[in-house]
Every structure is written in structure tokens, then in C-alpha cells.
Amino acid sequence: MRIALTYNLRLSDAEEEAEFDSQETVNALAGAIERLGHRLERFEVSGPASRTVARLEAYSPDLIFNIAEGRRGRFREAFYPALFDELGFPYTGSDAYALAITLDKQLTKLILQKHDIRTPGWQYVEKLSELKVENLHFPVIIKPNFEGSSKGITQDSVAETLEEARAKVGQALARYPAGVLVEEYISGRDITVPYLAAVDNDHDGVLAPVEYDFDPAQVGPRRYNIYDYELKTRLEKAVSTRAPARLTAPLDQTLRTMAGRILKVLDVRDLTRVDFRVSDAGVPYFLEVNALPSLEPGAGIYASAALEGMHVDGVINAIIQSAARRYKLRDGMKKSNRPARKSGPLKVGFAYNVKRIKPTWDASEDSEAEYDAPSTLQAIREAIASWGHEVVDLEATSELPSVLATTPVDVVFNIAEGFKGRNRESQVPAILELLDIPYTGSDPATLSIALDKALAKKVVRQAGILTPTFQLMTTGKERLIKEFTSFPLIVKPVAEGSSKGVVSKSVCHSEQELREVVRELVQKYRQPALVEEYVAGREFTVGLLGERRPKVMPPMEIIFLDKGEKTPVYSFQHKLDWNDRIRYDAPAKVDTATLERLRSASRGAFMALGCRDVARIDFRMDERGRVYFIECNPLPGLTPGWSDLVLIGQGCGMDYRTLIGEILSGAIRRYKEREQRRNADAAPVVALQPKPEEKSAGAQVVVLEPRVESK
């Protein structure tokens, strides 16, 4: 199967990361999953959830092996399982409901109390004024209600008197304002009972109880025998697990029976750990459930499973198999009554135009400047394939429609520029829409509008975004509009990309110069020329990824190095060789106000033009800090280490593979939605057809009888 391992990586010893997993644990789990014969992709989820979603959509796993704890809030452990459910991905472990309940210690106790599970007496406190512990037996232990890994539990957590309890509850609430649990302290031992649903034993998967041994030489004298935060972190090497725990046979049986009842009531899945306190008199008390138990090397679940003849890989396999049975997964294919979705590898068509004619420095030959070099195409192929998909080449020639008709693909990664005309970039997407094949990037309407710079400016201006003053010229003889109050003005082809037609002489300082440049461009590119106000100032480009709520990447600034150039422009020559003429600052060095203006303008332009999945938007900022929209490129270049969008990604820590995966994820999501619609449309529907029955008072009574047919 294709498995995604989702986790939070522990990067420091800070308490807020105590529940996260170390690199050692992640490596151990990844190694076990791969040894079991599965294809694995690691997903560190501490960044924006949108990035996790995009990467998961790109990888399209058969199963998610989830150990992610979430970062904040009382429902943090439930966040990712809820997200996986929404995306339709199978995953290991309990669902969001069970994880939300078990993270809440007092809610878990309230539920289990109804089922006669013995717990120490307790009170839940959110405000110090609520503390009423007179009915509890001292000593008491104060612990955070919504934390795991013994966070907030130390030798000082135990209070012997009411006054001491008030002081310690106040201190605990200052650190954990979501609420604390004041619980009777039971003198005795901490015992944990692991559970693996896939283990076929006499206890329905409940494993032998485990206890923790502390090395006195390393731990030193301790007043209270509790497995506290210090032992789980700083003194972890002084702790060893003992399986089975030193218990009498009846007590062992009692703990397993109690754990089984608890697991059934709370509906935890696949794996868990139930913690008990066994008093000095041998009486077990339930403490809490950990539905995301530690799987670090040496964890108690491994020691207990070893008694069943299972090594580490066997434990991981049991977790995978339990989830696979629940979701009816077999050999990577999902079998269930839910609407089918294709998991695993997809056939990804790759639509492109290959650059066979190299552009010249003087721009006399630039006919294929927008096309992609073979090295770029290979890099994209490899990036798509690295997500586990099969890549099918679809060169955008006149034969493409017939090729698509005979070449089954699931989705298309589209970078094809088309052949000619201002609608050329929309040609391949229009064919794909005709054939109902999902594809990456914007739809034909957006691609046509964005390529026509004048039309794009009109749309963006309607959305309240500044653009330079502009006009179209078709001959060079037209009268200049009165809004042009002074030179310089800049002239460029209205429907070209890759800065085609933008050279040093494109910035004109007189009307005669301008008309000559217009005539040249009209003749060469056989399209109108766009004449617009030259905005002197800083130049930025902003990348966006996503759809309805696009992610705005940090802006990149194009720095012109020749300070003697009075009217610099990001020209065709710059894009051929930029090393000694310009510098890219990614991310741009701007203040907060400028950053917000660029983010707002780019998001607004993206939405106004109807962009999807990816776009790069260019801006100029004048000396007053006003941001002007120049143009939008919804088919930005993707040359590794070269193209603007790739450099923007590198500047914010996004590698090339991830960038391609995020672009691809939108098409995969639309593919799944299409498949769900098709399955829904194919479901049998009930039609009603009349069945004659008895006549009454001269009238015929008609009874409607169901008839099943395909829709």
C-alpha cells in the first residue's frame, strides 16, 4: 500500500513539544513500514494545514499512519483525523470523536463513571474560586486536564493540605488556563495496559499490563512514586518497562477486563493505552486513556506485544492491518459501500510544448520563448513521479485530441502554451474540459483573459486594484489618450508572455519613439500593442497556490543592479541571463505595511481573474508606496533554480518537488469529486410505476409500486 506517515517533529526540549515525536521515532516507524513492503511518504504536519492537505492530495495515499498530536487547543489530537475524514483518506487510530473525549480527562471519567469504572475522586477546576476539595481525601494531585506525556505533573503537583492545594491549583491554572484536574492521590504503582485491535488473543487485543521501573541510582530519592514529567523527559534513560507487570493473576485479569470495558465504551480503534493506578492494597483505579500512545523505541506497547511473540515490525503491521480491515482495504484498493475513490497511483498526463528553437539575445528569434526546455520537462516528470504517479507525455500538437481519445489518463498536469492567438493558452484546457478530464491550473476563460494584458487590467481595475494608465494601439497612428500626461511610457505586445517584446527600447521617452516601437511590435507579433504609463519604482512578483482561498507566498523583488539605468524594466534579455544584471531577493525585504499591500493586491487579482491552483502576479510600487498591478501569469515557468515561481518557493523553504505536488493536488481533488459524482449518478434509483388494483365506486385505484432502474 501507499502509506503517508503524519507526525509532529520534536525540535526542542520545550514542554509544548513534549508530545511530539523525535527524529529517532519517526525514522524507526518509517523503517518498519518500508520493511513491511509499503511505499512510504513522510508528512511533518506542524506547518499550515493547507500545505498538508495539498501534499496529501498530491500523494493520494491508500492509508495514513497517523501519530500527529496537533499543535494547540483542547481538540488538537482530533484535528488531523477530522481533516482526513473530510478528505476521504483512511487512517490508523481512533477518530476525532474518541480523540477529543480521551484528551479531556474529566469528561472521560464522567463517561466511565456511568459504567461503574472505579476512578479516584476528583474535581475539575477552571477558576480558582470553583475549588471545593473538602469532599476529597488528601493528599491530592493537581494535573492539567487537556495534556498528555505527564505535562505539568511533577513531585510538586501533590498537595497534602487544603491551603497547599489552593496555592498549587492557582499556579497550575496560570500555566494551563483550559482547566486542571484535582484528583485524590493513590499511594501505589502506575500500571499501563496496551491494546492492539489486530492481536488475536484471549483478551480481544488487550495486552499484558506493563509497569515502569525507576533506577534509584539515577532517579534519587522521590517522595511520591509517580511517573512524572521529569522521568518522561530529562531522566528517561533511568526508566525501563517491565512486561508483564508484577501483579497477581487475579489482578492481571481484572486490569485487562477493565481495560476491555473502557475501550468498548470509548470506541477507540487500532491501538491505545489505558493507564491505571494500583493502590498499595492492590485495588486498581482508572486514570486516563491515551488513544495516541507513544510508539517510540522502547515504549511499553512493544514490551507487552513481545509476550505475544510480536517484534516491533509486527506491532506496526498489526496497526496497519487493523485499519485496513476497518476500511476494507486490500492490496491498496478500497472496498466498501461508500462512494468509490481511486487511491494510490494515478495516470497523470503531462501536457507541454517543447522548446526546439533557442531564443536569441536580441529577441529577433523568440517564437518558442514561452515553451519549455527538455531539461525542465524532465524535472517536472520526475517531480510528479516522485509522488508515486505514472506520467504520460502529452505534447500539445495538433494531434493531441486524437491522442487523448486513445490514451486514458486520470488527470493532466498542464503547462502547454498552445499554438497561436490570444486564446492559445486556453486551447489544451478547453479540450480537456470537453473530454471531462481534470487538469491543473486555471480554466480556459481565465487563461484567455490573463494573456490579454489590457483585458486583465480592466477586470482587475474593476476589483479596486490599481493599474497603470493604458491604451491599445493597432497601427501606431492612434491618438494618445489624454490620461497620458507625460513620458516615459512603456510598450509591449498585448498577448505575449515570458517578456516577449519587452526590451530596453520598450520604454519610450517621446511620441515619435513610441510610435516606431508600436509599429515594430504590431508587425512582428501580429497583435495590438499595449501602451501604458511607466511606473518608476520597485518591482515585485508574488506567487499564489490554491483555489478558493489561495495561499500567498512571500513576494520576491527584482533588483536592477545597473544604477545608471534611469528606467529599468524586467526585460526579455534579463530572463535569458540575469546573473550580472539583476538580483532576486526572495523573500523581498519590505516592511509590514508593504507586505500586506502586496498580499492584498495579489489575492484580489487572483480572485478577480478567477485563477486556480497556481499563478504569479507582477507589481510595480511607486515612490509613494502605491502598488500597481502589471500582469498575471497563470501558467508560470517551472524551470528548477531559474523560474521566478521556483525561486519564490525556495525563498520560503518550499522545495521543487513540494511545489509541483501542491499544483498537482488541485487537479487530484477535482478528479476525486468527479468520481464521487459519477458514482452517485450511477447509483440505482427507485422509480414508481402504477399497478392497477380494485375499483371502488366506478373509479380505478392506482397503487404505486417501486421499480429499480439505473439512472
C-alpha positions in Angstrom: 0.0 0.0 0.0 0.9 3.7 -0.3 1.2 4.9 3.2 1.5 8.5 4.5 3.2 8.9 7.9 1.8 12.0 9.5 3.6 13.4 12.6 4.7 16.4 14.5 8.5 16.5 14.8 10.0 17.5 18.1 12.6 20.2 17.5 13.3 21.3 21.1 13.0 20.2 24.7 10.3 22.8 25.3 7.3 21.5 27.1 4.9 22.5 24.3 6.7 19.9 22.1 6.8 17.1 24.7 4.1 15.1 23.0 5.8 15.4 19.6 7.9 12.6 18.2 11.7 12.6 17.9 13.5 12.1 14.6 14.6 8.7 16.0 11.0 7.6 16.5 10.0 8.8 13.0 12.9 7.0 11.4 12.1 3.8 13.3 8.4 3.9 12.3 9.3 4.7 8.6 11.8 1.9 8.5 9.3 -0.6 9.9 6.6 0.5 7.4 9.0 0.2 4.5 10.3 -3.2 5.7 6.7 -4.4 5.6 6.7 -3.7 1.9 4.8 -0.5 1.8 5.6 2.7 -0.1 6.0 5.5 2.4 5.9 9.3 2.3 6.6 11.3 5.4 4.4 14.3 6.3 5.5 16.6 9.0 2.3 18.5 9.8 3.4 21.3 12.0 3.1 23.9 9.2 -0.1 25.3 7.6 -2.8 22.7 7.3 -3.4 23.8 3.7 0.1 22.5 2.8 -0.6 19.2 4.5 -3.8 18.9 2.5 -2.2 19.8 -0.8 0.6 17.3 -0.2 -1.8 14.5 0.8 -3.9 15.2 -2.3 -0.8 15.0 -4.5 0.4 11.7 -2.9 -3.1 10.2 -2.7 -2.3 7.5 -0.1 -4.1 4.3 0.4 -3.7 4.7 4.2 -2.4 7.4 6.6 -0.4 6.1 9.5 -1.2 8.9 12.0 0.8 9.8 15.0 0.2 13.6 14.7 -0.6 15.2 18.1 -1.8 18.6 16.7 -0.3 21.9 18.0 -2.8 23.7 20.2 -6.3 23.7 21.7 -8.4 21.1 23.6 -9.2 19.3 20.4 -5.7 19.3 18.9 -5.5 15.5 18.7 -8.8 15.3 16.9 -7.8 17.9 14.3 -6.0 15.7 11.8 -8.3 12.7 11.9 -11.2 15.1 11.3 -9.3 16.5 8.4 -8.6 13.0 7.0 -12.3 12.2 7.3 -13.2 15.3 5.4 -10.7 14.5 2.6 -11.8 10.9 2.5 -8.5 9.3 3.4 -8.4 6.1 5.5 -6.1 6.4 8.6 -4.9 4.4 11.6 -6.1 5.0 15.1 -9.2 6.5 16.7 -11.5 9.0 15.1 -11.8 12.6 16.0 -14.7 12.0 18.4 -12.7 9.4 20.5 -9.6 11.5 20.5 -11.4 14.6 21.7 -13.0 12.7 24.5 -9.9 10.9 25.7 -7.8 14.1 25.7 -10.4 15.5 28.2 -9.6 13.6 31.4 -12.6 14.7 33.4 -15.0 14.0 30.5 -13.6 10.5 30.1 -14.0 9.9 33.9 -17.6 11.1 33.8 -18.5 8.8 30.9 -16.7 5.8 32.5 -18.3 6.5 35.9 -21.6 5.7 34.4 -20.3 2.3 33.5 -19.0 1.5 37.0 -15.3 2.0 36.3 -13.5 2.8 39.5 -11.6 6.1 39.5 -10.0 8.3 42.2 -12.3 11.1 43.5 -11.7 14.3 41.6 -12.8 17.8 40.8 -12.4 19.7 37.6 -11.5 23.3 38.1 -11.4 26.2 35.5 -11.3 29.0 38.1 -9.7 29.0 41.5 -13.0 30.2 43.0 -14.5 26.9 41.9 -12.1 24.8 44.1 -14.2 22.7 46.6 -12.0 19.8 47.7 -13.4 19.4 51.1 -15.1 16.1 49.9 -11.8 14.7 48.6 -9.3 12.7 50.6 -5.9 14.3 50.9 -3.3 14.2 49.6 -4.5 15.3 46.1 -2.6 15.6 42.8 -3.1 18.6 40.5 -2.7 17.9 36.8 -3.6 19.7 33.5 -6.9 18.3 32.2 -6.0 18.6 28.5 -2.4 17.4 28.4 -0.5 14.2 27.8 3.0 12.9 28.3 2.7 13.8 32.0 3.0 17.5 31.1 2.5 19.7 34.2 3.0 16.7 36.6 5.9 16.9 39.0 6.8 15.9 42.5 5.3 19.4 43.5 2.0 18.5 42.0 0.9 16.7 45.1 -0.8 18.7 47.9 -1.2 17.5 51.4 -3.5 20.3 52.7 -6.3 22.5 51.5 -4.1 25.6 51.7 -1.4 23.9 49.7 -4.0 22.7 47.2 -5.3 26.2 46.6 -1.8 27.5 46.0 -0.9 24.8 43.6 -4.2 24.9 41.7 -3.7 28.7 41.2 -0.2 28.0 39.8 -1.4 25.3 37.6 -4.3 27.4 36.2 -1.8 30.2 35.4 0.1 27.7 33.1 -2.9 25.7 31.9 -5.9 28.0 31.8 -8.1 25.5 29.9 -8.6 23.7 33.3 -7.0 21.4 35.8 -8.0 18.2 37.5 -7.7 17.9 41.3 -7.6 14.2 41.9 -7.1 12.1 45.0 -3.6 10.8 45.2 -3.5 7.0 45.4 -0.4 5.6 47.0 0.8 2.8 44.8 2.1 2.0 41.3 1.5 3.3 37.8 0.4 0.4 35.5 -0.5 0.8 31.9 -2.4 -1.7 29.7 -1.7 -1.5 26.0 -4.2 -2.6 23.3 -3.7 -3.7 19.7 -7.1 -4.5 18.0 -5.5 -6.8 15.4 -4.0 -9.2 18.1 -6.0 -12.4 18.3 -5.6 -13.4 22.0 -7.9 -14.4 24.8 -8.5 -10.7 25.8 -9.7 -9.4 22.4 -6.4 -7.5 21.7 -5.8 -6.2 25.3 -2.2 -6.9 26.0 -0.4 -7.8 29.3 -0.1 -4.9 31.8 3.2 -3.0 31.9 4.8 -1.2 34.8 7.7 1.2 34.9 10.9 0.6 36.9 13.0 3.6 38.0 16.7 3.2 38.6 17.3 4.6 42.1 20.9 5.4 41.4 19.9 7.8 38.6 16.5 9.0 39.9 17.5 9.6 43.5 15.0 9.8 46.4 11.4 10.7 45.5 8.6 11.4 47.9 5.9 10.3 45.6 6.1 7.3 43.3 4.6 8.8 40.2 5.7 8.6 36.5 6.1 12.4 36.2 7.3 14.8 33.5 10.9 14.7 34.7 11.0 10.9 34.3 9.5 11.1 30.9 12.0 13.7 29.7 15.2 14.5 31.5 15.5 11.2 33.3 14.0 8.9 30.6 17.1 6.8 30.5 16.6 5.9 34.1 13.2 4.3 33.3 12.6 0.8 31.9 9.5 -1.0 31.1 8.6 -4.3 32.8 6.2 -6.7 31.0 4.4 -8.4 32.4 3.9 -6.2 35.4 4.4 -7.7 38.8 0.8 -8.5 39.5 -1.2 -11.4 40.9 -3.0 -13.4 38.3 -6.5 -12.2 39.5 -5.3 -8.5 39.4 -3.8 -9.0 35.9 -7.2 -10.4 34.8 -9.1 -7.5 36.5 -7.0 -4.9 34.8 -7.4 -6.5 31.4 -11.2 -6.8 31.9 -11.4 -3.2 33.0 -9.4 -2.0 30.0 -11.6 -4.0 27.6 -14.7 -2.4 29.0 -13.2 1.1 28.8 -12.1 0.6 25.2 -15.5 -0.6 24.2 -17.3 2.3 25.9 -15.0 4.9 24.3 -14.9 3.2 20.9 -11.1 3.6 20.5 -9.6 1.9 17.4 -6.5 0.0 16.4 -4.2 0.9 19.3 -4.4 2.6 22.6 -3.0 2.6 26.2 -5.1 2.6 29.4 -3.4 4.0 32.5 -4.2 2.7 36.0 -3.0 3.4 39.5 -2.9 0.2 41.6 -3.0 1.0 45.3 -0.7 -0.4 47.9 -3.7 -2.7 48.8 -3.9 -4.0 45.3 -7.0 -2.0 44.2 -6.9 -0.7 40.6 -8.1 2.8 39.8 -8.6 4.1 36.2 -6.6 7.3 35.5 -6.7 8.1 31.8 -6.8 6.8 28.2 -4.1 7.6 25.6 -5.6 7.0 22.2 -2.4 8.2 20.6 0.1 6.2 22.6 3.8 6.5 22.2 5.4 4.4 19.5 9.0 5.4 20.3 11.6 2.7 20.6 11.3 1.0 24.0 7.6 2.0 24.5 5.6 -0.2 26.7 3.4 -1.4 23.9 6.4 -3.2 22.3 7.4 -4.9 25.5 3.8 -6.1 26.1 3.4 -7.2 22.4 6.7 -9.2 22.7 4.9 -11.5 25.1 2.5 -12.3 22.2 5.5 -13.2 20.0 5.5 -9.9 18.1 8.5 -7.8 17.4 8.4 -4.0 16.5 7.6 -4.6 12.9 4.8 -6.9 14.0 3.2 -4.2 16.1 3.3 -1.7 13.3 1.9 -4.3 10.9 -0.9 -5.0 13.4 -1.9 -1.3 13.5 -1.9 -1.1 9.7 -3.9 -4.4 9.3 -6.5 -3.3 11.9 -7.1 0.0 10.0 -7.1 -1.9 6.6 -9.8 -4.2 7.8 -11.9 -1.4 9.1 -11.7 0.5 5.8 -11.9 -2.8 3.7 -8.5 -2.1 2.1 -6.9 -4.9 0.2 -3.7 -4.5 -1.8 -4.2 -0.8 -1.8 -7.7 -0.9 -3.2 -10.6 0.3 -1.1 -13.7 -1.9 -1.0 -16.7 -0.5 0.8 -20.2 0.7 0.4 -19.0 4.4 0.4 -18.6 6.2 -3.0 -15.5 4.8 -4.7 -12.4 6.9 -4.9 -9.3 5.8 -6.6 -6.5 5.7 -4.1 -2.9 5.1 -4.9 -1.1 5.9 -8.2 -2.8 7.9 -10.8 -2.1 8.2 -14.5 -1.1 11.8 -14.8 -1.0 13.2 -18.3 1.7 15.8 -18.8 0.7 18.4 -21.4 3.5 20.7 -22.7 5.2 22.4 -25.6 8.8 21.6 -26.0 11.3 24.3 -26.9 13.2 23.3 -30.0 14.3 26.8 -31.2 16.5 28.6 -28.8 15.7 32.3 -28.4 18.4 34.8 -29.5 19.8 37.5 -27.2 18.5 40.4 -29.4 15.0 38.8 -29.4 15.0 38.6 -33.2 14.0 34.9 -32.7 11.7 34.3 -29.8 8.9 32.3 -31.3 9.3 29.5 -28.8 10.4 31.5 -25.8 7.4 30.5 -23.8 7.9 26.8 -24.5 9.9 24.6 -22.0 13.3 23.1 -22.5 13.7 19.3 -22.3 15.5 19.6 -19.0 12.6 21.5 -17.4 10.1 18.9 -18.8 12.2 16.1 -17.3 12.4 17.8 -13.9 8.6 18.1 -13.8 8.1 14.5 -14.9 10.4 13.3 -12.1 8.7 15.5 -9.5 5.2 14.1 -10.5 6.6 10.5 -10.5 8.2 11.1 -7.1 4.6 11.3 -5.7 4.1 7.8 -6.9 2.1 8.6 -10.1 2.6 7.3 -13.6 3.4 10.1 -16.0 2.1 10.0 -19.6 3.6 12.5 -22.0 1.1 14.6 -24.0 2.9 17.0 -26.3 0.5 19.8 -27.3 0.5 19.4 -31.0 -2.5 19.3 -33.4 -2.6 15.5 -32.8 -3.4 16.0 -29.1 -7.2 15.5 -29.3 -6.8 12.1 -31.0 -4.0 11.1 -28.6 -6.3 11.9 -25.6 -9.1 9.9 -27.1 -6.9 6.8 -27.2 -4.7 7.4 -24.1 -6.6 7.0 -20.8 -5.4 9.4 -18.1 -6.9 10.3 -14.7 -5.7 13.9 -14.6 -3.4 16.2 -16.6 -0.6 18.4 -15.4 -0.8 21.2 -17.9 1.9 23.7 -18.8 1.1 23.8 -22.5 1.2 27.3 -24.0 -0.9 26.5 -27.1 -0.2 27.4 -30.7 -1.4 30.9 -31.7 -3.8 33.7 -31.0 -4.7 35.4 -27.7 -6.7 32.3 -26.7 -3.8 29.9 -27.2 -3.2 29.1 -23.6 -6.8 28.0 -23.2 -6.7 25.5 -26.1 -5.5 22.5 -24.1 -7.7 23.1 -21.1 -10.7 23.5 -23.4 -10.0 20.1 -25.0 -9.7 18.6 -21.5 -13.0 20.1 -20.4 -14.7 18.7 -23.5 -13.4 15.3 -22.5 -14.2 15.8 -18.8 -10.5 15.3 -17.7 -9.5 17.2 -14.6 -6.3 19.3 -15.1 -4.0 21.6 -13.2 -4.3 25.3 -13.4 -6.9 27.9 -14.4 -9.7 27.3 -16.7 -9.9 28.5 -20.4 -11.7 31.7 -19.5 -9.1 32.8 -17.0 -6.2 31.8 -19.2 -7.6 33.8 -22.2 -8.3 36.9 -20.0 -5.0 36.8 -18.3 -3.0 36.5 -21.5 -4.7 39.7 -22.8 -3.0 42.2 -20.7 -5.5 45.0 -21.4 -8.5 42.9 -20.7 -6.9 41.6 -17.5 -6.2 45.2 -16.3 -9.8 46.1 -16.9 -11.0 43.2 -14.8 -8.5 43.9 -12.0 -9.3 47.6 -12.0 -13.0 46.8 -11.5 -11.9 44.9 -8.4 -10.4 48.1 -7.0 -6.7 47.3 -7.6 -4.5 50.0 -9.1 -3.2 49.5 -12.6 -1.1 51.9 -14.7 -3.0 54.0 -17.2 -3.0 52.2 -20.6 -4.4 52.1 -24.1 -4.2 49.7 -27.1 -2.8 50.6 -30.4 -3.3 48.5 -33.6 -1.3 50.7 -36.1 0.8 53.2 -34.2 -1.2 56.1 -35.7 -3.8 56.3 -33.0 -4.0 59.5 -30.9 -2.6 59.1 -27.4 -5.3 59.3 -24.7 -5.3 62.5 -22.7 -4.7 60.5 -19.4 -1.1 60.1 -20.6 0.3 63.4 -19.1 4.0 62.8 -19.6 6.7 60.4 -20.8 8.2 57.8 -20.3 5.6 55.2 -21.5 6.2 51.5 -22.0 5.1 49.5 -25.0 4.7 45.7 -25.1 2.7 43.1 -27.1 -0.8 42.8 -25.5 -0.9 39.0 -25.6 2.6 37.5 -25.0 4.3 36.0 -22.0 7.9 35.5 -20.9 8.6 39.2 -21.5 8.5 38.6 -25.3 8.7 42.0 -27.0 9.8 43.7 -23.8 13.4 45.1 -24.4 15.3 48.1 -23.4 13.8 50.3 -26.1 10.3 49.4 -24.9 10.5 52.3 -22.6 9.8 55.3 -24.8 10.7 58.9 -24.0 9.0 60.6 -26.9 5.9 60.2 -29.0 7.9 59.5 -32.2 9.9 56.8 -30.4 6.7 55.3 -29.1 5.0 55.1 -32.5 8.1 53.4 -34.0 8.1 50.8 -31.3 4.4 50.2 -31.7 4.7 49.6 -35.4 7.5 47.2 -34.9 5.6 45.2 -32.3 2.4 45.1 -34.3 4.2 43.9 -37.4 6.3 41.3 -35.6 3.7 39.8 -33.2 0.6 40.5 -35.4 -1.4 41.8 -32.5 -2.2 45.1 -30.8 0.5 46.8 -28.7 -0.2 47.8 -25.1 0.9 51.3 -24.3 1.0 52.1 -20.6 2.3 54.5 -18.0 5.8 53.6 -16.9 5.8 53.2 -13.1 9.2 54.1 -11.7 10.0 52.2 -8.5 10.5 48.8 -7.1 9.3 45.7 -9.0 7.8 42.6 -7.2 6.4 39.3 -8.2 4.1 37.2 -6.0 3.3 33.5 -6.3 0.0 32.1 -5.2 -1.1 28.5 -4.7 -4.6 27.1 -4.2 -8.1 27.8 -5.2 -10.9 29.3 -3.2 -8.6 30.6 -0.5 -5.2 30.9 -2.3 -2.0 30.8 -0.2 0.0 33.9 -0.9 3.7 33.2 -1.0 6.2 35.8 0.2 6.9 38.3 -2.5 10.1 38.4 -4.5 11.8 41.6 -5.5 13.6 42.1 -8.8 16.6 44.3 -8.0 18.2 46.1 -11.0 21.9 46.3 -10.5 22.8 48.9 -13.1 22.2 52.1 -11.1 22.9 54.2 -14.2 19.8 52.9 -15.9 17.1 55.5 -15.3 14.1 53.5 -16.5 14.9 49.8 -15.8 12.4 47.2 -16.9 12.3 43.4 -16.4 13.1 42.6 -20.0 13.4 39.6 -22.3 17.2 39.8 -22.0 17.0 39.7 -18.2 15.1 36.5 -18.4 17.7 34.9 -20.7 20.6 35.9 -18.5 20.1 37.6 -15.2 23.2 36.8 -13.3 25.1 40.1 -13.7 22.2 42.4 -14.5 19.6 41.8 -11.8 19.3 40.2 -8.4 16.4 38.4 -6.9 15.5 39.0 -3.2 13.3 36.1 -2.1 11.6 36.9 0.1 11.7 40.6 -0.5 12.9 42.9 2.2 9.8 45.0 2.8 8.1 46.4 5.9 4.9 45.0 7.3 2.6 47.6 5.6 4.1 47.0 2.1 3.9 43.2 2.6 0.2 43.5 3.4 -0.5 45.7 0.4 1.2 43.2 -1.9 -0.6 40.3 -0.3 -3.9 42.0 -0.6 -3.4 43.1 -4.2 -2.2 39.7 -5.3 -5.0 37.8 -3.6 -7.5 40.3 -5.0 -6.2 40.0 -8.6 -6.1 36.2 -8.3 -9.7 36.1 -7.2 -10.9 38.7 -9.7 -9.4 36.9 -12.6 -10.7 33.5 -11.4 -7.3 31.9 -11.1 -6.9 28.4 -9.8 -4.1 26.2 -8.4 -1.2 28.5 -9.3 -0.4 31.9 -10.6 2.4 34.5 -10.4 1.4 38.2 -10.4 3.7 41.1 -11.1 3.6 44.5 -9.5 5.4 47.9 -9.5 5.4 50.1 -6.5 5.9 53.9 -6.9 7.8 56.2 -4.6 4.6 56.8 -2.6 4.2 53.1 -1.8 1.3 52.6 -4.1 1.2 49.1 -5.6 0.2 48.7 -9.3 -0.9 45.5 -11.0 1.2 44.9 -14.1 0.1 41.4 -15.2 -0.9 37.9 -14.1 0.7 34.7 -15.3 -1.5 31.7 -14.6 1.0 29.4 -16.4 4.2 30.5 -14.7 7.6 29.0 -15.6 8.7 26.0 -13.6 12.4 25.7 -14.5 14.3 24.4 -11.4 16.5 27.0 -9.9 15.6 29.6 -12.5 11.9 30.5 -13.0 10.5 33.2 -10.7 7.9 31.0 -9.0 10.6 28.3 -8.2 12.8 31.0 -6.7 9.9 32.3 -4.7 9.3 28.8 -3.4 12.9 28.3 -2.5 12.9 31.6 -0.6 10.1 30.4 1.7 11.5 26.9 2.2 9.4 25.0 -0.4 11.5 22.6 -2.5 10.7 21.9 -6.1 9.0 18.5 -5.5 6.6 20.1 -3.0 5.8 23.0 -5.4 4.9 20.5 -8.2 2.9 18.5 -5.7 0.9 21.5 -4.5 0.0 22.4 -8.1 -1.0 18.9 -8.8 -3.1 18.5 -5.7 -5.9 20.7 -7.0 -6.5 18.5 -10.1 -6.4 15.4 -8.0 -9.0 16.8 -5.7 -11.3 17.7 -8.6 -10.7 14.2 -10.0 -12.0 12.7 -6.8 -15.0 15.0 -6.7 -15.8 13.9 -10.3 -15.5 10.3 -9.4 -17.9 10.7 -6.5 -20.4 12.5 -8.7 -20.2 9.7 -11.2 -20.7 7.0 -8.6 -23.6 8.9 -7.2 -25.2 9.3 -10.6 -24.7 5.6 -11.2 -26.4 4.5 -8.0 -29.8 2.7 -8.5 -32.8 4.9 -8.1 -36.4 4.0 -7.3 -39.0 4.8 -10.0 -42.6 4.4 -9.3 -44.9 2.7 -11.8 -48.6 2.2 -11.4 -50.2 -1.2 -10.5 -53.9 -1.5 -11.1 -55.9 -2.6 -8.1 -59.6 -2.9 -7.2 -62.1 -0.5 -8.5 -64.1 1.5 -6.0 -67.3 3.4 -6.8 -66.5 3.3 -10.5 -63.0 4.8 -10.1 -59.8 2.9 -10.6 -57.4 2.9 -7.6 -53.8 3.0 -8.6 -51.1 1.8 -6.2 -47.5 3.0 -6.9 -45.1 0.1 -6.8 -41.3 0.6 -6.7 -39.2 -0.4 -9.6 -35.4 -0.3 -9.6 -33.6 1.0 -12.6 -30.3 2.6 -13.5 -30.1 6.4 -13.8 
